Amino acid sequence: MKSFYKVSTILLTITALSACTVKSTNSKVTSAVSNSSNGSSTTDPATIPPVTGGNSCDGVYHDGATSCYYKNIPTIQASGGVYGQTWWSSTNFISSTGNSPGQFSSDYTFNVRIIPRSPTANATSTFGKVCSPYKMYATKIKVQLMMHKYGVSLGEVATLTSTIGAPSNVYHFTVPRGTGNPLILEVVNVSSNSRCTGFYGSNPSNCSTNPYLDIPINTLGPTECVAFDIQYSTDETYDLPGPTAN
């Protein structure tokens, strides 16, 4: 009788261990990526993209993102000026559009890029000039943006260049510490290659080394303009795609 109980106990133990082994194996198969090297084809539920939730940034789906990077700044129409002037400011953008100042707040990440666009004929530039429909010579532009804290007039300057329709590289600002206010982003210089395209007579001698020169200004009427978008990312968004500029 003791032998019978001993054999029964061993059989029950083996059965229990077998059941645990099968359960563990099945669980691993359903959660791992399937391997079809044996000729069979199975679909792993873990590889099927979700159909709800997440965000799409320029058509690329990001599951679980809080938001896409910011691209709600209207295309900027810029005429000529001198370095240090303010072509555009986030403070004016916020006050004139009603957008939340919080979108310019970040503790660690503030990255930016530009996308040059074709200027809009007869649009009003940031300096109040009419953009001439007959003076659209630039094929690439350079934009310098300064980011600084509230109450401070100077900060880090990013220099970005690109051709029309192509995103620039991404500049990664060092976010200043010790402020509870939104950051301020400003465009402090815009230049283009229009003087090096031959439309203003002979090209300047330095076009081969520096094609980005001041944008010609017609003081008597409509003048040449360039246009560009500003896109940026913060702690609350997915980062901007593309190679780094710094």
C-alpha positions in Angstrom: 0.0 0.0 0.0 2.8 2.4 0.8 4.4 1.6 -2.6 1.1 2.4 -4.3 0.8 5.8 -2.6 4.5 6.6 -3.4 3.9 5.8 -7.1 0.8 7.9 -7.2 2.5 10.8 -5.6 5.3 10.6 -8.2 2.8 10.4 -11.1 0.9 13.5 -9.8 4.2 15.4 -9.5 5.2 14.6 -13.0 1.8 15.5 -14.4 1.9 18.9 -12.6 5.4 19.7 -13.9 4.3 18.8 -17.4 1.3 21.1 -17.2 3.5 24.0 -16.1 6.0 23.4 -18.9 3.3 23.4 -21.6 1.7 26.6 -20.2 5.0 28.4 -20.1 5.9 27.4 -23.7 2.5 28.4 -25.1 2.7 31.8 -23.4 6.2 32.4 -24.9 5.0 31.6 -28.4 2.0 34.0 -28.3 4.1 36.9 -27.1 7.3 36.5 -29.2 7.8 37.3 -32.9 7.0 34.2 -34.9 9.8 32.3 -36.8 8.7 30.9 -40.1 12.0 29.2 -40.9 10.2 25.8 -40.8 8.1 26.8 -43.8 4.9 27.6 -41.8 3.6 31.2 -41.5 1.8 32.5 -38.5 0.8 36.0 -37.5 2.0 37.2 -34.1 -0.6 39.5 -32.4 2.2 41.6 -31.0 3.3 42.6 -34.5 -0.1 44.0 -35.6 -0.1 47.8 -35.2 -2.8 49.2 -33.1 -5.6 51.1 -34.9 -6.5 53.5 -32.2 -4.5 55.8 -30.0 -1.1 57.4 -30.6 -0.3 60.2 -33.1 0.7 60.6 -36.7 3.6 62.9 -37.4 3.8 63.6 -41.1 2.2 60.2 -41.8 4.5 58.2 -39.4 2.5 56.6 -36.7 3.8 56.8 -33.1 1.9 54.7 -30.6 1.5 56.3 -27.1 2.8 59.8 -28.0 1.5 62.7 -26.1 1.6 64.8 -29.2 3.4 65.4 -32.5 6.0 68.1 -32.8 4.7 71.6 -33.2 4.0 72.7 -36.8 1.2 75.2 -36.2 3.2 78.4 -37.0 1.9 79.9 -40.3 4.4 80.2 -43.1 6.6 83.3 -42.5 6.9 85.8 -45.4 10.2 87.6 -44.9 11.7 90.6 -46.7 15.2 92.0 -46.3 16.6 93.5 -43.0 19.8 93.5 -41.0 21.1 91.1 -38.4 19.6 91.8 -35.0 16.2 92.9 -36.2 13.3 90.7 -35.2 11.7 89.1 -38.2 9.4 87.0 -36.1 8.9 86.3 -32.3 7.0 83.6 -30.4 5.6 86.3 -28.1 3.9 88.1 -31.1 2.7 84.7 -32.4 1.1 83.8 -29.1 -0.6 87.2 -28.6 -1.9 87.5 -32.2 -3.2 83.9 -32.6 -4.4 83.0 -29.1 -2.1 79.9 -29.0 -1.1 78.7 -25.5 2.2 80.1 -24.2 2.8 76.6 -22.8 3.7 75.3 -26.2 7.0 77.2 -25.8 7.7 75.7 -22.3 10.2 72.9 -21.9 12.7 71.8 -19.2 15.1 69.7 -21.2 14.3 69.6 -24.9 13.8 72.4 -27.4 14.8 71.4 -31.0 14.0 73.4 -34.1 14.1 73.1 -37.9 12.9 75.2 -40.9 11.3 74.3 -44.2 11.8 77.0 -46.9 8.7 77.6 -49.0 7.9 79.6 -52.2 6.8 83.1 -51.1 3.2 84.1 -51.6 2.7 86.8 -54.2 1.3 90.1 -52.8 1.6 88.8 -49.2 2.7 91.2 -46.5 6.1 90.5 -45.1 7.0 90.5 -41.4 8.3 94.1 -41.9 5.1 95.3 -43.6 6.4 95.2 -47.1 4.3 93.8 -50.1 6.0 90.7 -51.6 6.4 91.2 -55.3 5.1 88.4 -57.5 7.9 89.2 -60.0 10.8 88.9 -57.5 11.0 85.3 -56.3 14.6 84.5 -57.1 15.9 82.6 -54.1 16.2 78.8 -54.3 17.7 78.4 -50.8 17.7 80.4 -47.6 19.5 80.7 -44.3 17.6 81.5 -41.1 19.1 82.3 -37.7 16.9 81.8 -34.6 17.6 82.8 -31.1 16.1 81.1 -28.0 16.3 82.8 -24.6 14.6 83.1 -21.3 11.8 85.5 -20.5 13.2 88.8 -19.3 16.6 88.2 -21.0 17.3 89.8 -24.4 20.1 87.5 -25.6 20.4 83.7 -25.9 21.7 80.8 -28.0 21.5 81.3 -31.8 20.8 78.5 -34.3 21.8 78.8 -37.9 19.8 76.7 -40.3 19.9 76.4 -44.1 18.0 74.5 -46.7 16.5 74.6 -50.2 12.8 75.3 -51.0 10.6 72.4 -49.9 13.3 70.5 -48.0 13.5 70.4 -44.2 16.7 71.7 -42.7 18.8 69.7 -40.2 17.6 69.8 -36.6 19.2 72.2 -34.2 19.2 71.1 -30.5 19.1 74.1 -28.2 20.5 73.9 -24.7 17.4 74.8 -22.6 18.2 77.5 -20.0 17.5 76.6 -16.4 15.8 78.6 -13.7 12.7 79.9 -15.4 9.1 79.2 -14.9 8.0 81.2 -17.9 7.7 80.0 -21.5 10.9 80.2 -23.6 11.1 82.9 -26.3 12.0 82.0 -29.8 12.9 84.7 -32.3 14.1 85.0 -35.9 17.0 87.4 -35.8 18.3 87.1 -39.4 17.1 85.8 -42.8 19.3 85.7 -45.9 19.1 84.0 -49.3 21.0 83.1 -52.4 19.0 85.5 -54.6 22.0 87.8 -55.2 23.9 84.8 -56.5 21.3 83.7 -59.1 22.2 86.3 -61.8 18.9 88.2 -61.6 20.6 91.2 -60.1 23.4 91.5 -62.6 26.8 90.0 -62.1 27.1 87.7 -59.1 29.1 88.9 -56.1 32.6 87.4 -55.9 32.0 85.5 -52.8 29.0 83.5 -54.0 31.0 80.3 -54.4 31.9 80.4 -50.7 28.9 82.1 -49.2 25.7 82.2 -51.3 23.6 83.5 -48.4 23.5 87.3 -48.7 21.1 90.0 -47.7 17.7 90.0 -49.4 17.4 93.0 -51.8 14.9 95.6 -50.7 12.8 97.7 -53.1 12.0 100.9 -51.0 9.6 102.3 -53.6 7.2 99.4 -53.9 6.7 95.6 -53.8 10.0 93.9 -52.9 11.5 90.4 -52.9 10.5 88.0 -50.2 11.4 84.5 -49.0 9.2 82.2 -47.0 9.7 79.4 -44.5 8.0 77.3 -41.8 9.3 76.8 -38.3 8.8 73.4 -36.6 10.0 72.5 -33.1 9.8 69.9 -30.5 9.8 70.0 -26.7 9.6 67.6 -23.7 5.9 67.0 -24.4 6.2 66.0 -28.1 7.9 63.5 -30.3 11.3 64.8 -31.5 11.8 66.3 -34.9 13.1 63.8 -37.5 16.3 64.3 -39.5 20.0 64.7 -38.9 21.3 67.1 -36.4 22.7 70.6 -37.2 24.9 70.8 -34.1 
